[in-house]
Amino acid sequence: MVSDQIHLQLFNDFNYDNPMKILITGAAGRLGSAVRHVARNEHQLILLDQSESISAIGGIRADLSDRDALDRAVKGCDAIIHTAALHGAFYGKRPNADFIRANVLGSEYLFDAAIRHGVKRLAIASSMEILVGINWAASGPVVLDESRTPCPDWIYPVTKRQIEILGSFYARHHGLEVVQLRYMGFGSMDDHDIGLGLLAHTLSTLDAARATLLAATNPGLKDEILHIGPDTPLTQKDIVDALKNPNAVLERHWPGCTPFLQKQNLTPLPEQFWPVARIDRAKLVLGWKPLDTFESFLNSLGWKRA
């Protein structure tokens, strides 16, 4: 795996001519914290979160319904990275109305504040749960791109889809530049322990953060929904073949890798090969490419491509 130090060095190779003032909502959360980590030497960051911990790092403690605090945070910013949300950790713990208030209305307040204070670019954290559902099975064993019809199966991805629609509305009719990122899984484990997850389900938190910062700072973007996931060569045929013989699919793309996995007591399961999110458009419009891949994981075990 790529070390954090190398991650940051590679990220710092991106040269931004004009450092920006960027508001990060949900700045104490796992994505907000990772974005702070990669952006701290490049941009001026304004941090907002409802958690008590935000005060210790010089942020503003408030939620998005506090319009006065939101105005103070947004004023003078060049861009907003919006990660604050009620999410999967609250499944079964909060009523649907709470998700709608926090996620949809909170985003509406943020769009409104951006317009009033002249902020043009918003990078919005969306979710692949819009397509794959809470158990990652709603779409079936398929390859997904941004044209896939949404099929959310609980209130969190429903609200994320509503925010996508709202963002596109503000981009088309109010001139905002809105980039919405549908992430595959990240942050549930240390980046160095993802392993087989890099086949399809999971990307490193630092790679997710890099994509997010690029969405907030790259010129020329207007109204985009982008998939952010691991960089995998898996095809629809691979997914189908893996249902019967996962090792054969691994050997097809990474010859000789299965002995290395066996030494680590790692056994690939068919469901680890799907769903696959195509990230071609994110690579194209963001100039982004994940640094942590399944191949870099294999290299860390001693496998080398012939």
Residue, then its C-alpha position, 0 to 999 in steps of 0.5 A: m500500500v502507498s504510505d501516508q507520507i507518499h500520498l501527501q507528497l504526490f498530492n502536493d505535486f498538484n500545483y494550484d496557482n491561487p490558494m483558496k478559502i474553503l469551508i468544510t462542513g462535517a469537518a470533524g467526520r471521517l471524510g472532513s478530517a481526511v480532506r483537512h489532512v490533504a488540504r491543510n498546506e494548500h488552502q485556507l480552511i474554515l471548519l464547521d461541525q456540530s461535534e464538540s471536538i471541532s472547537a479544539i481544532g479551531g472550527i465553528r460548532a454549529d449545524l446547518s440549521d443555524r443560519d447566522a453561524l452558516d453565514r459567518a462560515v460561508k462569508g468570503c469563501d471561494a468554495i464549499i466542501h459539504t460532507a455533513a449528514l445523517h448517514g448509515a451510522f444512524y440507521g434505525k436510530r433516527p426517524n426519516a424526518d430527521f434525515i430529511r431535515a439534516n440532509v436535504l434542508g441543511s443542503e438547501y440552507l447551504f446552497d442559499a448561503a452560497i448564492r447570497h455570499g457569492v460562493k461559486r463551487l460546491a463539492i457535495a458528498s453523495s453516496m453509492e448507496i443511491l445505486v447499491g442500497i444499504n447492503w450493497a446488493a440493490s443493483g445486483p452483480v453489475v458494473l455501474d456508471e453514472s447513467r444507472t437508474p437510482c434505486p435507493d432502499w432506505i431514507y439516507p440514500v433517498t435524501k442523497r438523491q434529493i440533494e443531487i437533484l437540488g444541486s443540479f437545479y441550482a447549477r442550471h438555474h442559479g449559476l452555481e458550480v456543483v460537483q456531487l461525488r458518489y463514494m464507494g466504501f471508505g473509512s471503516m478500516d485503516d487504509h493499510d488494511i483494506g486488502l481485498g476490498l480494493l477489488a470493488h467495494t472500497l477505496s482508501t480514505l486519502d484517495a476519497a479526500r483527494a478526489t473531494l478536494l479536486a472537485a472543489t478546486n478544479p476549474g471548468l466544472k459545472d453540474e457533475i455527478l461522479h463515481i468515486g471508487p477503487d481503480t479496478p479492471l474488473t468487467q461484467k464477465d469477471i463479475v459473473d465468472a467470480l460467482k463460480n471461481p474467484n481465484a480464476v478471475l484474480e489470476r486473469h488480471w494478476p497472475g500468480c497472486t493467489p499464493f500470496l493471498q493464501k499465505q496471508n490467509l486471505t480468501p476472495l469471496p464472490e461478493q467482493f467482486w461486485p458491484v463495480a463502479r466505473i470511475d472513468r469520468a472522475k478520472l477525466v474531469l478531475g484529473w484524479k486517479p486512486l493511489d491505493t489499488f489492489e495491485s499496490f496491495l499485492n505488491s506490499l505482499g511481495w507479488k510483482r507483475a511479470 
